Amino acid sequence: MEEQYLIKGLLTRNKVVFDFIFHYYYSGLCAYCERITGDKQVAEDIVQDLFVTLWVKHHQIKITSSLKNYLFTSVKNRSLDFLKLEKRKNQKLAAIHIEKNLPENLSSFWFAESEFQEIVEKSLKNLPPRCREIFELSRFQGLKNQEIADKLGLSKRTIELQVGNALKQLRTDLKPYLPAFLLLFLLK
């Protein structure tokens, strides 16, 4: 069938055209989606949802390229959206899992503020002097990287590298004293 006829039939909810498009493209779209998502059932759900949307929201569809391109691009975008959503769900589940597995008595993890400050100071003293100075300007005085670069006559990239090196060293030094999830928040 001619492409424009198919597009027009889709936009006007012609059942014969819709059925033809569905049967002609369904298996190829499912296979394509499965390659992206890695899950056959999810792929079928995504493709079926696309066709339901095409039928229900026919008046909102704008096909500027070929019908095939439109369908495969739609499936790709829906698949990528699904993967992003799954990633967010997995991150939330991991955070919940960490919380549930923490010992009820966290006293072994927590130190008095003064003790913790002492440990941080010791770690900072182990940094090279210039690296420490840059880190303190960044984290304790709240200066932006460009401001530090201007103040010290260095490039912004050098400042970024030095702050990164300091954070890496602090994470290593503080790891035995704090749970991993807390380190992420403290030293971002």
PyRosetta script that sets phi, psi and omega in degrees:
from pyrosetta import init, pose_from_sequence

init()
pose = pose_from_sequence("MEEQYLIKGLLTRNKVVFDFIFHYYYSGLCAYCERITGDKQVAEDIVQDLFVTLWVKHHQIKITSSLKNYLFTSVKNRSLDFLKLEKRKNQKLAAIHIEKNLPENLSSFWFAESEFQEIVEKSLKNLPPRCREIFELSRFQGLKNQEIADKLGLSKRTIELQVGNALKQLRTDLKPYLPAFLLLFLLK")
pose.set_psi(1, 155.2)
pose.set_omega(1, -178.8)
pose.set_phi(2, -73.7)
pose.set_psi(2, 139.9)
pose.set_omega(2, -175.7)
pose.set_phi(3, -57.3)
pose.set_psi(3, -47.0)
pose.set_omega(3, -178.3)
pose.set_phi(4, -63.4)
pose.set_psi(4, -35.0)
pose.set_omega(4, 177.4)
pose.set_phi(5, -64.3)
pose.set_psi(5, -41.8)
pose.set_omega(5, 179.3)
pose.set_phi(6, -65.2)
pose.set_psi(6, -44.1)
pose.set_omega(6, -179.7)
pose.set_phi(7, -63.2)
pose.set_psi(7, -45.6)
pose.set_omega(7, 179.8)
pose.set_phi(8, -62.6)
pose.set_psi(8, -42.0)
pose.set_omega(8, 178.6)
pose.set_phi(9, -63.7)
pose.set_psi(9, -37.4)
pose.set_omega(9, 177.6)
pose.set_phi(10, -65.0)
pose.set_psi(10, -44.1)
pose.set_omega(10, -177.6)
pose.set_phi(11, -70.0)
pose.set_psi(11, -25.6)
pose.set_omega(11, -179.9)
pose.set_phi(12, -100.3)
pose.set_psi(12, 8.6)
pose.set_omega(12, 178.7)
pose.set_phi(13, 59.6)
pose.set_psi(13, 42.1)
pose.set_omega(13, 174.8)
pose.set_phi(14, -73.4)
pose.set_psi(14, 114.3)
pose.set_omega(14, -173.6)
pose.set_phi(15, -62.6)
pose.set_psi(15, -38.8)
pose.set_omega(15, -179.5)
pose.set_phi(16, -63.8)
pose.set_psi(16, -45.6)
pose.set_omega(16, 179.5)
pose.set_phi(17, -65.7)
pose.set_psi(17, -43.5)
pose.set_omega(17, 179.9)
pose.set_phi(18, -60.1)
pose.set_psi(18, -46.8)
pose.set_omega(18, 178.6)
pose.set_phi(19, -60.6)
pose.set_psi(19, -41.1)
pose.set_omega(19, 179.0)
pose.set_phi(20, -61.5)
pose.set_psi(20, -48.2)
pose.set_omega(20, -179.5)
pose.set_phi(21, -61.6)
pose.set_psi(21, -44.1)
pose.set_omega(21, -179.9)
pose.set_phi(22, -58.5)
pose.set_psi(22, -52.9)
pose.set_omega(22, -176.8)
pose.set_phi(23, -68.2)
pose.set_psi(23, -32.5)
pose.set_omega(23, -177.7)
pose.set_phi(24, -72.9)
pose.set_psi(24, -39.7)
pose.set_omega(24, -172.8)
pose.set_phi(25, -102.9)
pose.set_psi(25, -18.3)
pose.set_omega(25, -169.9)
pose.set_phi(26, -53.7)
pose.set_psi(26, -54.6)
pose.set_omega(26, -174.7)
pose.set_phi(27, -65.4)
pose.set_psi(27, -38.9)
pose.set_omega(27, 178.0)
pose.set_phi(28, -65.7)
pose.set_psi(28, -40.5)
pose.set_omega(28, 177.8)
pose.set_phi(29, -65.6)
pose.set_psi(29, -39.9)
pose.set_omega(29, 178.4)
pose.set_phi(30, -63.5)
pose.set_psi(30, -43.8)
pose.set_omega(30, -179.8)
pose.set_phi(31, -63.5)
pose.set_psi(31, -42.4)
pose.set_omega(31, 179.3)
pose.set_phi(32, -63.0)
pose.set_psi(32, -46.1)
pose.set_omega(32, -179.1)
pose.set_phi(33, -65.0)
pose.set_psi(33, -38.7)
pose.set_omega(33, 179.6)
pose.set_phi(34, -64.5)
pose.set_psi(34, -34.4)
pose.set_omega(34, 176.6)
pose.set_phi(35, -63.8)
pose.set_psi(35, -34.1)
pose.set_omega(35, -178.8)
pose.set_phi(36, -78.9)
pose.set_psi(36, -47.7)
pose.set_omega(36, -174.1)
pose.set_phi(37, -86.9)
pose.set_psi(37, -26.0)
pose.set_omega(37, -178.2)
pose.set_phi(38, 77.9)
pose.set_psi(38, 13.5)
pose.set_omega(38, -176.9)
pose.set_phi(39, -139.9)
pose.set_psi(39, 118.8)
pose.set_omega(39, -175.9)
pose.set_phi(40, -63.7)
pose.set_psi(40, -44.7)
pose.set_omega(40, -178.0)
pose.set_phi(41, -65.3)
pose.set_psi(41, -41.7)
pose.set_omega(41, 177.8)
pose.set_phi(42, -62.8)
pose.set_psi(42, -41.6)
pose.set_omega(42, 179.5)
pose.set_phi(43, -60.1)
pose.set_psi(43, -46.1)
pose.set_omega(43, 179.4)
pose.set_phi(44, -62.9)
pose.set_psi(44, -40.8)
pose.set_omega(44, 178.8)
pose.set_phi(45, -62.4)
pose.set_psi(45, -43.6)
pose.set_omega(45, -178.8)
pose.set_phi(46, -63.9)
pose.set_psi(46, -45.0)
pose.set_omega(46, -178.4)
pose.set_phi(47, -67.5)
pose.set_psi(47, -42.5)
pose.set_omega(47, 177.9)
pose.set_phi(48, -62.3)
pose.set_psi(48, -40.6)
pose.set_omega(48, 177.9)
pose.set_phi(49, -62.5)
pose.set_psi(49, -38.3)
pose.set_omega(49, 177.0)
pose.set_phi(50, -60.2)
pose.set_psi(50, -46.1)
pose.set_omega(50, -178.4)
pose.set_phi(51, -67.9)
pose.set_psi(51, -35.8)
pose.set_omega(51, 175.2)
pose.set_phi(52, -62.4)
pose.set_psi(52, -44.2)
pose.set_omega(52, 178.9)
pose.set_phi(53, -62.5)
pose.set_psi(53, -41.3)
pose.set_omega(53, 178.1)
pose.set_phi(54, -60.4)
pose.set_psi(54, -38.5)
pose.set_omega(54, -178.7)
pose.set_phi(55, -74.1)
pose.set_psi(55, -46.6)
pose.set_omega(55, -175.2)
pose.set_phi(56, -73.8)
pose.set_psi(56, -42.0)
pose.set_omega(56, -175.6)
pose.set_phi(57, -105.8)
pose.set_psi(57, 37.0)
pose.set_omega(57, -176.1)
pose.set_phi(58, -55.6)
pose.set_psi(58, -33.0)
pose.set_omega(58, -177.5)
pose.set_phi(59, -74.5)
pose.set_psi(59, -14.3)
pose.set_omega(59, -179.8)
pose.set_phi(60, -97.1)
pose.set_psi(60, -5.4)
pose.set_omega(60, -174.6)
pose.set_phi(61, -76.3)
pose.set_psi(61, 134.2)
pose.set_omega(61, 176.7)
pose.set_phi(62, -128.2)
pose.set_psi(62, 103.7)
pose.set_omega(62, -179.3)
pose.set_phi(63, -102.8)
pose.set_psi(63, 106.8)
pose.set_omega(63, -178.1)
pose.set_phi(64, -98.5)
pose.set_psi(64, -19.2)
pose.set_omega(64, 178.9)
pose.set_phi(65, -112.0)
pose.set_psi(65, -154.3)
pose.set_omega(65, 178.3)
pose.set_phi(66, -74.2)
pose.set_psi(66, 156.8)
pose.set_omega(66, 178.5)
pose.set_phi(67, -61.3)
pose.set_psi(67, -43.5)
pose.set_omega(67, 179.4)
pose.set_phi(68, -58.7)
pose.set_psi(68, -47.3)
pose.set_omega(68, 179.6)
pose.set_phi(69, -61.1)
pose.set_psi(69, -42.8)
pose.set_omega(69, 179.6)
pose.set_phi(70, -60.0)
pose.set_psi(70, -47.6)
pose.set_omega(70, -178.0)
pose.set_phi(71, -64.7)
pose.set_psi(71, -46.1)
pose.set_omega(71, -177.8)
pose.set_phi(72, -69.8)
pose.set_psi(72, -35.3)
pose.set_omega(72, 176.5)
pose.set_phi(73, -66.7)
pose.set_psi(73, -40.9)
pose.set_omega(73, 177.9)
pose.set_phi(74, -61.3)
pose.set_psi(74, -43.8)
pose.set_omega(74, 179.2)
pose.set_phi(75, -65.1)
pose.set_psi(75, -41.5)
pose.set_omega(75, 178.9)
pose.set_phi(76, -60.5)
pose.set_psi(76, -47.5)
pose.set_omega(76, -178.8)
pose.set_phi(77, -63.9)
pose.set_psi(77, -41.5)
pose.set_omega(77, 177.8)
pose.set_phi(78, -65.0)
pose.set_psi(78, -37.6)
pose.set_omega(78, 179.0)
pose.set_phi(79, -65.7)
pose.set_psi(79, -44.3)
pose.set_omega(79, 179.2)
pose.set_phi(80, -65.5)
pose.set_psi(80, -38.5)
pose.set_omega(80, 175.7)
pose.set_phi(81, -61.6)
pose.set_psi(81, -41.7)
pose.set_omega(81, 178.3)
pose.set_phi(82, -60.1)
pose.set_psi(82, -45.7)
pose.set_omega(82, -178.8)
pose.set_phi(83, -63.4)
pose.set_psi(83, -39.3)
pose.set_omega(83, 177.6)
pose.set_phi(84, -63.1)
pose.set_psi(84, -43.6)
pose.set_omega(84, 179.7)
pose.set_phi(85, -63.8)
pose.set_psi(85, -41.9)
pose.set_omega(85, 178.1)
pose.set_phi(86, -63.0)
pose.set_psi(86, -39.7)
pose.set_omega(86, 179.5)
pose.set_phi(87, -62.0)
pose.set_psi(87, -45.0)
pose.set_omega(87, 178.7)
pose.set_phi(88, -62.8)
pose.set_psi(88, -42.0)
pose.set_omega(88, 178.2)
pose.set_phi(89, -61.2)
pose.set_psi(89, -44.7)
pose.set_omega(89, -179.3)
pose.set_phi(90, -63.7)
pose.set_psi(90, -37.9)
pose.set_omega(90, 178.3)
pose.set_phi(91, -65.5)
pose.set_psi(91, -41.7)
pose.set_omega(91, 178.6)
pose.set_phi(92, -65.0)
pose.set_psi(92, -42.6)
pose.set_omega(92, 179.2)
pose.set_phi(93, -63.3)
pose.set_psi(93, -38.5)
pose.set_omega(93, 178.7)
pose.set_phi(94, -64.9)
pose.set_psi(94, -40.9)
pose.set_omega(94, 178.8)
pose.set_phi(95, -64.5)
pose.set_psi(95, -41.2)
pose.set_omega(95, 177.9)
pose.set_phi(96, -64.7)
pose.set_psi(96, -40.8)
pose.set_omega(96, 179.1)
pose.set_phi(97, -61.7)
pose.set_psi(97, -42.2)
pose.set_omega(97, 178.7)
pose.set_phi(98, -62.2)
pose.set_psi(98, -45.1)
pose.set_omega(98, -179.7)
pose.set_phi(99, -60.7)
pose.set_psi(99, -44.3)
pose.set_omega(99, -178.0)
pose.set_phi(100, -66.6)
pose.set_psi(100, -29.4)
pose.set_omega(100, -176.6)
pose.set_phi(101, -91.5)
pose.set_psi(101, 1.4)
pose.set_omega(101, 176.1)
pose.set_phi(102, -71.8)
pose.set_psi(102, 141.8)
pose.set_omega(102, 177.0)
pose.set_phi(103, -62.2)
pose.set_psi(103, 146.0)
pose.set_omega(103, -178.6)
pose.set_phi(104, -64.0)
pose.set_psi(104, -34.7)
pose.set_omega(104, 178.9)
pose.set_phi(105, -98.1)
pose.set_psi(105, 100.1)
pose.set_omega(105, -176.9)
pose.set_phi(106, -86.6)
pose.set_psi(106, 8.1)
pose.set_omega(106, -175.6)
pose.set_phi(107, -59.6)
pose.set_psi(107, -27.5)
pose.set_omega(107, 179.8)
pose.set_phi(108, -69.6)
pose.set_psi(108, -19.6)
pose.set_omega(108, -179.4)
pose.set_phi(109, -93.6)
pose.set_psi(109, -24.8)
pose.set_omega(109, -171.7)
pose.set_phi(110, -98.5)
pose.set_psi(110, 141.9)
pose.set_omega(110, 178.4)
pose.set_phi(111, -119.8)
pose.set_psi(111, 158.6)
pose.set_omega(111, 171.7)
pose.set_phi(112, -62.9)
pose.set_psi(112, 151.3)
pose.set_omega(112, -177.0)
pose.set_phi(113, -55.5)
pose.set_psi(113, -39.8)
pose.set_omega(113, -178.7)
pose.set_phi(114, -65.7)
pose.set_psi(114, -39.2)
pose.set_omega(114, 178.1)
pose.set_phi(115, -64.6)
pose.set_psi(115, -42.7)
pose.set_omega(115, -179.9)
pose.set_phi(116, -65.3)
pose.set_psi(116, -42.2)
pose.set_omega(116, 178.8)
pose.set_phi(117, -60.3)
pose.set_psi(117, -38.7)
pose.set_omega(117, 178.4)
pose.set_phi(118, -62.2)
pose.set_psi(118, -44.2)
pose.set_omega(118, -179.6)
pose.set_phi(119, -64.0)
pose.set_psi(119, -41.7)
pose.set_omega(119, 179.0)
pose.set_phi(120, -64.8)
pose.set_psi(120, -45.1)
pose.set_omega(120, 179.1)
pose.set_phi(121, -59.0)
pose.set_psi(121, -42.7)
pose.set_omega(121, 179.4)
pose.set_phi(122, -62.4)
pose.set_psi(122, -42.4)
pose.set_omega(122, 178.9)
pose.set_phi(123, -64.6)
pose.set_psi(123, -41.4)
pose.set_omega(123, 179.5)
pose.set_phi(124, -64.6)
pose.set_psi(124, -35.4)
pose.set_omega(124, 179.9)
pose.set_phi(125, -66.2)
pose.set_psi(125, -24.0)
pose.set_omega(125, 178.5)
pose.set_phi(126, -78.6)
pose.set_psi(126, -11.0)
pose.set_omega(126, 178.7)
pose.set_phi(127, -77.1)
pose.set_psi(127, 151.8)
pose.set_omega(127, 172.4)
pose.set_phi(128, -58.8)
pose.set_psi(128, 146.6)
pose.set_omega(128, -173.5)
pose.set_phi(129, -53.1)
pose.set_psi(129, -46.2)
pose.set_omega(129, -178.0)
pose.set_phi(130, -66.0)
pose.set_psi(130, -41.0)
pose.set_omega(130, 179.1)
pose.set_phi(131, -62.1)
pose.set_psi(131, -44.4)
pose.set_omega(131, 179.0)
pose.set_phi(132, -63.0)
pose.set_psi(132, -44.4)
pose.set_omega(132, 179.8)
pose.set_phi(133, -59.4)
pose.set_psi(133, -45.2)
pose.set_omega(133, -179.4)
pose.set_phi(134, -64.3)
pose.set_psi(134, -43.5)
pose.set_omega(134, -179.8)
pose.set_phi(135, -62.5)
pose.set_psi(135, -44.3)
pose.set_omega(135, -179.4)
pose.set_phi(136, -65.0)
pose.set_psi(136, -38.5)
pose.set_omega(136, 176.7)
pose.set_phi(137, -63.7)
pose.set_psi(137, -38.0)
pose.set_omega(137, -178.2)
pose.set_phi(138, -73.5)
pose.set_psi(138, -52.4)
pose.set_omega(138, -171.1)
pose.set_phi(139, -90.9)
pose.set_psi(139, -34.7)
pose.set_omega(139, -175.9)
pose.set_phi(140, -95.4)
pose.set_psi(140, -28.9)
pose.set_omega(140, 178.4)
pose.set_phi(141, -103.4)
pose.set_psi(141, -6.7)
pose.set_omega(141, 173.9)
pose.set_phi(142, 72.5)
pose.set_psi(142, 20.0)
pose.set_omega(142, 179.3)
pose.set_phi(143, -76.4)
pose.set_psi(143, 146.4)
pose.set_omega(143, 175.5)
pose.set_phi(144, -77.9)
pose.set_psi(144, 159.5)
pose.set_omega(144, -177.5)
pose.set_phi(145, -56.6)
pose.set_psi(145, -42.2)
pose.set_omega(145, -179.3)
pose.set_phi(146, -65.5)
pose.set_psi(146, -37.6)
pose.set_omega(146, 178.8)
pose.set_phi(147, -64.2)
pose.set_psi(147, -42.1)
pose.set_omega(147, 178.3)
pose.set_phi(148, -64.6)
pose.set_psi(148, -43.7)
pose.set_omega(148, 179.7)
pose.set_phi(149, -58.7)
pose.set_psi(149, -45.6)
pose.set_omega(149, 179.3)
pose.set_phi(150, -64.2)
pose.set_psi(150, -42.0)
pose.set_omega(150, -177.1)
pose.set_phi(151, -65.8)
pose.set_psi(151, -39.5)
pose.set_omega(151, -175.6)
pose.set_phi(152, -98.4)
pose.set_psi(152, -3.3)
pose.set_omega(152, -179.9)
pose.set_phi(153, 69.7)
pose.set_psi(153, 35.3)
pose.set_omega(153, 179.5)
pose.set_phi(154, -118.9)
pose.set_psi(154, 169.1)
pose.set_omega(154, 177.2)
pose.set_phi(155, -79.5)
pose.set_psi(155, 155.1)
pose.set_omega(155, 178.6)
pose.set_phi(156, -61.1)
pose.set_psi(156, -37.5)
pose.set_omega(156, -179.7)
pose.set_phi(157, -62.9)
pose.set_psi(157, -39.4)
pose.set_omega(157, 177.6)
pose.set_phi(158, -61.9)
pose.set_psi(158, -42.2)
pose.set_omega(158, 179.2)
pose.set_phi(159, -62.0)
pose.set_psi(159, -46.1)
pose.set_omega(159, 179.5)
pose.set_phi(160, -59.4)
pose.set_psi(160, -43.1)
pose.set_omega(160, 179.7)
pose.set_phi(161, -65.1)
pose.set_psi(161, -42.5)
pose.set_omega(161, -179.2)
pose.set_phi(162, -66.1)
pose.set_psi(162, -41.7)
pose.set_omega(162, 177.7)
pose.set_phi(163, -64.3)
pose.set_psi(163, -42.6)
pose.set_omega(163, 177.3)
pose.set_phi(164, -60.2)
pose.set_psi(164, -43.2)
pose.set_omega(164, 178.4)
pose.set_phi(165, -63.3)
pose.set_psi(165, -41.6)
pose.set_omega(165, -179.9)
pose.set_phi(166, -64.7)
pose.set_psi(166, -43.1)
pose.set_omega(166, 179.3)
pose.set_phi(167, -63.1)
pose.set_psi(167, -40.9)
pose.set_omega(167, 179.4)
pose.set_phi(168, -60.9)
pose.set_psi(168, -45.4)
pose.set_omega(168, -179.9)
pose.set_phi(169, -65.1)
pose.set_psi(169, -42.5)
pose.set_omega(169, 179.6)
pose.set_phi(170, -63.9)
pose.set_psi(170, -41.8)
pose.set_omega(170, 177.7)
pose.set_phi(171, -58.7)
pose.set_psi(171, -43.5)
pose.set_omega(171, -179.9)
pose.set_phi(172, -64.3)
pose.set_psi(172, -46.0)
pose.set_omega(172, -177.2)
pose.set_phi(173, -68.9)
pose.set_psi(173, -34.0)
pose.set_omega(173, -174.7)
pose.set_phi(174, -92.5)
pose.set_psi(174, -9.8)
pose.set_omega(174, -176.3)
pose.set_phi(175, -53.1)
pose.set_psi(175, -43.4)
pose.set_omega(175, -178.8)
pose.set_phi(176, -67.0)
pose.set_psi(176, -16.7)
pose.set_omega(176, -172.4)
pose.set_phi(177, -98.5)
pose.set_psi(177, -18.6)
pose.set_omega(177, -175.3)
pose.set_phi(178, -134.3)
pose.set_psi(178, 150.6)
pose.set_omega(178, 173.7)
pose.set_phi(179, -62.9)
pose.set_psi(179, 150.0)
pose.set_omega(179, -175.0)
pose.set_phi(180, -57.3)
pose.set_psi(180, -41.1)
pose.set_omega(180, -176.3)
pose.set_phi(181, -65.0)
pose.set_psi(181, -31.6)
pose.set_omega(181, 179.8)
pose.set_phi(182, -73.5)
pose.set_psi(182, -36.8)
pose.set_omega(182, 176.9)
pose.set_phi(183, -58.1)
pose.set_psi(183, -40.2)
pose.set_omega(183, -179.9)
pose.set_phi(184, -59.3)
pose.set_psi(184, -41.1)
pose.set_omega(184, -178.3)
pose.set_phi(185, -74.3)
pose.set_psi(185, -38.7)
pose.set_omega(185, -176.7)
pose.set_phi(186, -71.9)
pose.set_psi(186, -33.8)
pose.set_omega(186, -171.2)
pose.set_phi(187, -116.8)
pose.set_psi(187, 30.1)
pose.set_omega(187, 176.8)
pose.set_phi(188, -73.3)
pose.dump_pdb("model.pdb")
